[in-house]
Amino acid sequence: MITKSQPGLHIRALTHRYTVNPVLEHIELDLTPGTVLALVGPSGCGKTTLLHLCAGLLTPREGRIDNGFTRPACVFQQPRLLPWKNAQDNIALGLKAQGIPTQQRRERATNLGQRIGLDQEDLGKLPRQLSGGMQSRVALARALVLDPDLLLLDEPFSALDIGLKEELYRLMLDQQRGRGMAVLMITHDLMEAVRLSDAILVMAPEPGRIVHRFEIAQPPQTRDEPFVYHTTARLLSHPTVRESFGLAPSYPEQSGSARTSP
């Protein structure tokens, strides 16, 4: 069951099946306004299914989703731009669906596109004329132009090179901080989760379930490379995390600046 409640996303005893096969089992999580929560885990652990349930694209079989956010937006691994529309019109697509007049939506699309690194020439190009990084900017702008209070990210940075990733990380964090958005993100990249999130939920497969929570107190904007490497190593040193990814046991967990819980 999905209901509207106070601001925030609250999931209790969520179980989901495809036919008779359980995909998710007894999922519980809380996401409050202004925070970034990352879901990590091996392929097949149900991360994308969980995100789709939170987005309302699937109906849960058992359990409860209380979603007090009123303006969710999604960014997927593939930009999924309409090939016959230019970048400006792709960004404005959701505004058109809301019935916003043509001139107003074009102005908003242009202003936001320029803020995330698209110049006037780029905004006039069709998707096939844009690089992969530019297409990812358009997809991100298309979500942000709706002024969401909840941003759902399904590995939108995974196909980009390291330089573009770093740039889009900064853009996303600046927008998230400025708007006070909540972000629920899926990633296979543990370092990406450490760079961007306030807390990380580690999932294990068969059936998909949350087995570990890892909290990071230091603000994302202040995390340098040594912090990211050290904190990722700490996360990977936890026995439950290693087991969920099918890794051999490692050295005991070391103390540091992040807090973990079972």
C-alpha positions in Angstrom: 0.0 0.0 0.0 1.2 3.5 -0.9 -0.1 6.5 1.1 0.7 10.2 1.6 1.9 11.2 5.0 4.2 13.8 6.6 7.2 15.0 4.6 9.6 12.1 4.0 9.6 8.6 2.6 8.9 5.8 5.1 8.8 2.1 4.2 7.7 -0.6 6.5 7.7 -4.4 6.1 7.8 -4.1 2.3 7.8 -7.4 0.4 7.5 -7.7 -3.4 7.2 -10.7 -5.7 7.2 -11.4 -9.4 4.8 -14.4 -9.7 5.9 -16.6 -6.8 9.5 -15.5 -6.7 10.3 -13.0 -3.8 12.4 -10.1 -5.1 12.3 -8.0 -1.9 11.7 -9.1 1.6 10.9 -7.0 4.7 12.4 -3.8 3.5 12.4 -0.9 6.0 13.9 2.5 5.4 13.4 6.2 6.1 14.4 9.1 3.9 13.9 12.7 5.3 13.9 16.0 3.4 17.4 17.3 2.5 19.2 14.0 2.9 20.9 11.6 0.4 20.4 7.9 0.8 22.3 5.4 -1.4 21.2 1.8 -2.1 24.2 -0.5 -3.0 24.4 -4.2 -3.5 25.2 -6.9 -6.1 23.2 -7.3 -9.3 19.9 -9.0 -8.7 19.3 -7.8 -5.2 16.2 -5.7 -6.1 17.6 -2.2 -6.0 15.8 -1.0 -9.2 12.6 -2.7 -8.2 12.7 -0.9 -4.8 13.3 2.4 -6.6 10.4 1.8 -9.0 8.2 1.0 -6.0 9.2 4.3 -4.4 8.5 6.1 -7.6 5.0 4.6 -7.8 5.8 2.7 -11.0 5.0 -0.6 -9.3 2.4 -1.5 -6.7 3.8 -3.2 -3.6 2.4 -6.7 -2.9 2.9 -6.5 0.9 3.9 -3.8 3.4 3.5 0.0 3.4 5.1 2.9 1.6 4.3 6.3 3.2 5.5 8.9 0.8 5.0 12.5 1.9 6.9 13.9 -1.0 4.7 15.6 -3.5 7.0 16.3 -6.4 9.2 13.3 -7.2 11.4 13.1 -10.3 13.5 10.3 -11.8 16.8 10.1 -13.6 17.7 6.8 -15.1 20.9 5.1 -16.3 20.1 5.9 -19.9 19.1 9.5 -20.6 16.0 8.4 -22.5 15.7 11.7 -24.4 13.2 12.1 -27.2 15.3 12.0 -30.4 13.1 14.4 -32.4 13.2 17.2 -29.8 16.2 19.4 -29.1 17.8 19.6 -25.7 15.8 22.7 -24.6 12.5 21.0 -25.4 13.6 17.7 -23.8 14.3 19.6 -20.6 10.9 21.4 -20.8 9.0 18.1 -21.4 7.6 17.8 -17.9 6.7 21.5 -17.8 4.7 21.0 -21.0 2.8 18.1 -19.3 2.0 20.4 -16.4 0.4 22.9 -18.9 2.9 25.7 -18.4 2.9 28.1 -21.4 5.5 27.7 -24.1 7.5 30.8 -23.5 7.7 30.3 -19.7 8.8 26.7 -20.0 11.4 27.5 -22.6 12.8 30.3 -20.3 12.9 27.9 -17.3 14.6 25.2 -19.4 17.2 27.6 -20.8 18.0 29.0 -17.3 18.5 25.6 -15.7 20.3 24.2 -18.7 22.8 27.0 -18.6 23.3 26.6 -14.8 24.4 23.0 -15.4 26.7 23.7 -18.2 24.7 23.8 -21.4 25.1 26.8 -23.6 22.6 28.2 -26.1 24.1 26.2 -29.0 23.9 22.9 -27.0 20.3 23.6 -26.1 19.4 23.8 -29.8 20.9 20.4 -30.6 19.1 17.1 -31.0 20.2 14.3 -28.7 22.2 12.5 -31.5 24.3 15.7 -31.8 25.2 15.7 -28.1 28.0 13.8 -26.3 27.0 11.2 -23.7 28.0 13.7 -21.0 25.8 16.4 -22.5 22.9 14.0 -22.8 23.3 13.2 -19.1 23.2 16.9 -18.3 19.9 17.2 -20.2 18.4 14.3 -18.4 19.4 15.7 -15.0 18.1 19.2 -16.0 14.8 17.6 -17.2 14.3 16.2 -13.7 15.5 19.3 -11.8 13.4 21.8 -13.8 10.3 20.3 -12.1 11.6 21.5 -8.8 11.3 18.1 -7.2 11.3 17.5 -3.4 12.4 13.9 -4.0 15.0 12.9 -6.7 15.3 9.2 -7.6 18.5 8.3 -9.3 19.0 4.9 -11.0 22.8 4.8 -11.8 22.7 7.9 -14.1 26.5 8.4 -13.9 27.6 4.9 -14.5 28.4 5.2 -18.2 30.4 8.5 -17.8 34.2 8.9 -17.6 35.7 10.0 -14.3 36.0 13.7 -15.2 32.4 14.0 -16.2 31.3 12.1 -13.1 33.1 14.5 -10.9 31.5 17.5 -12.6 28.0 16.0 -12.4 28.5 15.0 -8.8 29.2 18.7 -8.0 26.2 19.9 -10.0 23.9 17.4 -8.4 25.1 18.2 -4.8 24.9 22.0 -5.4 21.3 21.6 -6.6 20.4 19.2 -3.8 21.8 21.5 -1.1 20.2 24.6 -2.7 16.8 23.1 -3.0 16.8 21.0 0.2 15.8 17.9 -1.9 15.8 14.4 -0.7 17.7 12.0 -2.9 17.4 8.2 -3.2 20.1 6.8 -5.4 21.1 3.4 -6.7 24.7 2.7 -7.5 27.1 -0.3 -8.0 30.0 2.1 -7.2 30.7 2.2 -3.5 33.0 5.2 -3.9 30.2 7.1 -5.6 27.9 6.3 -2.7 30.5 7.5 -0.2 31.1 10.7 -2.2 27.4 11.7 -2.4 25.3 10.2 0.4 24.6 10.8 4.0 23.8 7.1 4.6 24.3 3.9 2.7 22.0 0.9 2.8 23.7 -2.3 1.7 21.5 -5.0 0.1 21.9 -8.7 -0.3 20.2 -10.9 -2.9 17.8 -13.9 -2.9 15.6 -12.3 -1.8 16.6 -8.7 -1.8 17.0 -7.3 1.7 18.8 -4.6 3.6 21.6 -6.1 5.7 23.7 -3.1 6.8 23.4 0.6 7.3 26.5 2.9 7.0 26.3 6.5 8.1 28.7 9.3 7.1 28.7 12.4 9.3 31.0 14.6 7.2 29.1 16.8 4.7 29.5 15.6 1.1 30.8 18.9 -0.2 33.8 18.7 2.2 34.9 15.1 1.3 38.3 14.9 -0.3 39.9 12.0 -2.1 41.6 10.5 1.0 38.4 10.6 2.9 36.5 8.9 0.1 39.2 6.1 -0.2 39.5 5.6 3.5 35.7 5.5 4.1 35.1 3.1 1.2 37.8 0.8 2.6 36.1 0.9 6.0 32.7 0.0 4.4 34.3 -2.8 2.5 36.0 -4.2 5.6 32.7 -5.0 7.3 32.0 -8.7 7.2 28.3 -8.3 6.3 29.1 -6.0 3.4 31.8 -8.4 2.1 29.4 -11.3 2.3 26.6 -9.5 0.5 29.0 -8.8 -2.5 30.4 -12.4 -2.4 33.8 -11.3 -1.2 36.2 -13.3 0.9 36.6 -12.3 4.6 39.1 -9.5 5.2 40.8 -7.7 8.0 38.9 -6.5 11.1 37.1 -3.1 10.8 39.2 -0.1 11.7 38.0 2.9 13.6 37.4 6.2 11.7 35.1 9.1 11.0 32.0 7.2 9.7 29.6 5.3 11.9 28.1 1.9 11.0 25.3 -0.2 12.3 24.2 -3.8 11.6 
